[in-house]
Structures are given as C-alpha cells and as structure tokens.
Amino acid sequence: MAPSISQTALVSIILLLALHQACTDAIGMKETHLHFFFHENLSGDNATVLQVVNPSNSSSLAFGTILVVDDMLKDGQDENSTLIGRAQGLNAVVGKADSAIGSMLNFVFTDGKYNGSTLAIYGRFTLGTVIERPVIGGTGLFRMATGYSLATPVITSAAKFVYEFDVYVYHY
C-alpha cells in the first residue's frame, strides 16, 4: 500500500527538522529564548519616551511623528521588578491611514548572563496588537544574531505601556 500524502508530509517535516538541527549544530549556532517585560513611561519626570518631531503641531501621534525611547527591560511586569536592561532607539509614525509605527530598537542588557550584549530589533507595528518584529543583529553573546520577537500588551494606559516580550534568538 502506498503512503498517504499526510504520511509523506510528516516524514518530510521530520527530515527537514533533523537537517536544520544538524546544520545549526555543525556551524555552532545556538538558540536562546529570552522572556522579559518592556516598561515605557509616557509622561512626567520619569518619562522614557520623548516626541522630538511633531509635524502636525498636535499632541496626537500623527503621520511623521518621531519619538526617541529609553525604556526599561525588567524581569517582571511590576514596576519594582529587577532592571535587566534598556530598550533604546527611535519610533516613527509611518502609516497615514492606520498610524502604524516603524520601530528601531537596541535591547541593551545590563544585568545577568547577557550583561554587555545587545540585540537589534526592527519592524512595524500598530498599538494594541501583538507585535512581531525581526531580530536583525546583535553584539557580545548575541553577535550575528537573527530571530524574532513577540510583544504582547499587558498594561496600556495614558501613563504607561508594559509589554511581555518573548524573543527567539539564533546566534553563535
């Protein structure tokens, strides 16, 4: 009896996974899963985001708005959680119709196993959604990094954003 299409597909998937594992083992590539919380204070003396270009002369996030960020990366969603690093970079409103934001961030780790290492994250998102962005590089333990990040909103208010991050990094 000939194998069914689903059996053939399953065998093909298993072979591809085995080949992928063999290739990453042969070149010394590692996979690391990072889990942390991104804390952004939107106003006040402890604001971690600053609007530097406001093309429409309004307080809302209009097309062309540019912001700089120096947000906190912590090991928990509580504001008193341990600081493990900073998310530093630029955000710009790039969507005219949907207020999409283009984001260029460096995750700079300052505590723990990854102290002194960075990850570069770049991509587009809209507020209030699960944000998926690629990892496009890194330094230190994450040199030559690639991968992706998923950020899920935990707290969104007029004063603060907290996102839960899962980052899947492939590096040497």
C-alpha positions as a printed NumPy array, in Angstrom:
array([[ 0.   ,  0.   ,  0.   ],
       [ 1.386,  3.427, -0.98 ],
       [ 1.915,  6.01 ,  1.781],
       [-0.716,  8.731,  2.027],
       [ 0.033, 12.377,  1.334],
       [-0.17 , 13.192,  5.06 ],
       [ 2.347, 10.446,  5.91 ],
       [ 4.708, 11.728,  3.228],
       [ 4.313, 15.303,  4.513],
       [ 5.002, 14.208,  8.09 ],
       [ 8.157, 12.323,  7.083],
       [ 9.301, 15.351,  5.05 ],
       [ 8.804, 17.679,  8.022],
       [10.736, 15.362, 10.341],
       [13.595, 15.139,  7.839],
       [13.71 , 18.934,  7.428],
       [13.786, 19.457, 11.197],
       [16.598, 16.938, 11.547],
       [18.532, 18.628,  8.721],
       [18.031, 22.051, 10.327],
       [19.313, 20.742, 13.673],
       [22.327, 19.089, 12.011],
       [23.213, 22.298, 10.165],
       [22.941, 24.521, 13.252],
       [24.995, 22.019, 15.272],
       [27.657, 21.868, 12.546],
       [28.178, 25.632, 12.471],
       [27.855, 26.109, 16.22 ],
       [24.628, 28.105, 16.157],
       [22.667, 28.373, 19.395],
       [19.026, 29.135, 20.025],
       [18.166, 31.324, 23.02 ],
       [14.679, 32.192, 24.277],
       [14.518, 35.432, 26.261],
       [11.497, 36.399, 28.343],
       [11.19 , 39.852, 29.928],
       [ 8.909, 42.87 , 30.281],
       [ 9.238, 46.186, 28.452],
       [ 8.212, 49.209, 30.575],
       [ 7.511, 52.576, 28.943],
       [ 6.547, 55.663, 30.961],
       [ 4.708, 58.102, 28.714],
       [ 4.751, 61.272, 30.811],
       [ 6.092, 63.024, 33.89 ],
       [ 9.596, 63.318, 35.309],
       [10.278, 59.621, 34.659],
       [ 9.11 , 59.604, 31.012],
       [11.094, 57.13 , 28.925],
       [ 9.776, 58.313, 25.551],
       [10.111, 61.802, 24.092],
       [ 8.441, 63.18 , 20.991],
       [11.134, 65.05 , 19.01 ],
       [ 9.252, 65.769, 15.767],
       [ 5.599, 66.781, 15.667],
       [ 4.716, 67.592, 12.037],
       [ 1.072, 68.391, 12.705],
       [ 1.536, 70.65 , 15.748],
       [-0.879, 68.486, 17.71 ],
       [-0.395, 66.243, 20.72 ],
       [-1.604, 63.108, 18.928],
       [ 0.592, 60.64 , 17.104],
       [ 0.189, 61.832, 13.507],
       [ 1.993, 60.666, 10.37 ],
       [ 5.606, 61.843, 10.527],
       [ 5.858, 61.998, 14.323],
       [ 9.261, 60.828, 15.589],
       [ 9.957, 59.673, 19.14 ],
       [13.13 , 58.646, 20.947],
       [12.903, 55.946, 23.595],
       [14.993, 54.786, 26.531],
       [12.611, 52.236, 28.021],
       [13.251, 49.731, 30.79 ],
       [13.582, 45.98 , 30.344],
       [12.643, 44.184, 33.573],
       [12.268, 40.607, 34.744],
       [ 8.611, 41.165, 35.713],
       [ 5.601, 43.296, 34.889],
       [ 5.596, 45.035, 38.278],
       [ 7.334, 48.431, 38.241],
       [ 9.573, 47.282, 41.14 ],
       [10.891, 44.285, 39.169],
       [14.63 , 43.952, 38.587],
       [16.008, 46.092, 35.767],
       [17.866, 43.861, 33.282],
       [18.459, 46.379, 30.503],
       [17.196, 49.215, 28.34 ],
       [15.364, 49.446, 25.025],
       [16.899, 52.43 , 23.252],
       [16.059, 53.731, 19.805],
       [13.64 , 55.533, 17.535],
       [ 9.964, 55.157, 16.707],
       [ 8.244, 56.974, 13.854],
       [ 4.603, 57.062, 12.789],
       [ 4.884, 55.702,  9.247],
       [ 1.255, 54.888,  8.405],
       [-1.051, 57.623,  7.183],
       [-4.237, 55.577,  7.408],
       [-3.554, 53.247, 10.343],
       [-0.962, 55.134, 12.466],
       [ 1.479, 52.236, 12.077],
       [ 4.779, 52.777, 13.852],
       [ 8.206, 51.926, 12.448],
       [10.489, 50.928, 15.298],
       [14.295, 50.67 , 15.506],
       [15.381, 49.458, 18.938],
       [18.524, 48.174, 20.59 ],
       [17.949, 45.991, 23.617],
       [20.969, 46.741, 25.806],
       [21.343, 44.13 , 28.545],
       [22.915, 45.474, 31.757],
       [22.382, 42.626, 34.227],
       [22.65 , 38.863, 34.402],
       [24.061, 36.383, 31.921],
       [23.671, 38.714, 28.915],
       [25.174, 41.818, 30.58 ],
       [27.038, 43.826, 27.932],
       [25.259, 42.194, 24.986],
       [22.723, 43.845, 22.692],
       [20.005, 42.843, 20.237],
       [18.814, 44.996, 17.325],
       [15.064, 44.822, 16.651],
       [13.457, 46.482, 13.644],
       [ 9.917, 46.459, 12.316],
       [ 6.444, 47.879, 12.009],
       [ 3.522, 47.643, 14.423],
       [ 0.217, 49.17 , 15.451],
       [-0.605, 49.91 , 19.081],
       [-2.751, 47.448, 20.988],
       [-1.774, 44.378, 18.952],
       [ 0.686, 41.551, 19.497],
       [ 3.824, 42.922, 17.876],
       [ 6.085, 40.638, 15.845],
       [ 9.411, 42.084, 14.714],
       [12.623, 40.548, 13.419],
       [15.929, 40.452, 15.272],
       [18.41 , 41.839, 12.746],
       [21.678, 41.678, 14.678],
       [23.416, 41.797, 17.995],
       [26.681, 42.2  , 19.881],
       [28.51 , 40.354, 22.638],
       [26.928, 36.947, 23.257],
       [24.418, 37.755, 20.502],
       [26.946, 38.542, 17.763],
       [25.487, 37.734, 14.302],
       [22.019, 37.281, 15.845],
       [18.891, 36.62 , 13.873],
       [15.419, 35.65 , 15.027],
       [12.183, 37.3  , 16.01 ],
       [10.368, 38.903, 18.921],
       [ 6.766, 38.783, 20.064],
       [ 5.477, 41.542, 22.329],
       [ 2.084, 41.178, 23.99 ],
       [ 0.457, 44.201, 25.657],
       [-0.006, 43.701, 29.412],
       [-0.728, 47.252, 30.584],
       [-1.813, 50.082, 28.285],
       [-2.852, 53.333, 29.899],
       [-2.435, 57.042, 29.301],
       [ 0.641, 56.991, 31.566],
       [ 2.327, 53.657, 30.886],
       [ 2.798, 50.738, 28.49 ],
       [ 4.047, 47.336, 29.639],
       [ 4.648, 44.608, 27.065],
       [ 5.575, 40.998, 27.753],
       [ 8.405, 40.028, 25.389],
       [ 9.396, 36.628, 24.094],
       [12.496, 36.846, 21.909],
       [13.793, 33.844, 19.983],
       [17.417, 34.425, 19.002],
       [19.746, 32.342, 16.84 ],
       [23.401, 33.244, 17.374],
       [26.92 , 31.822, 17.591]])
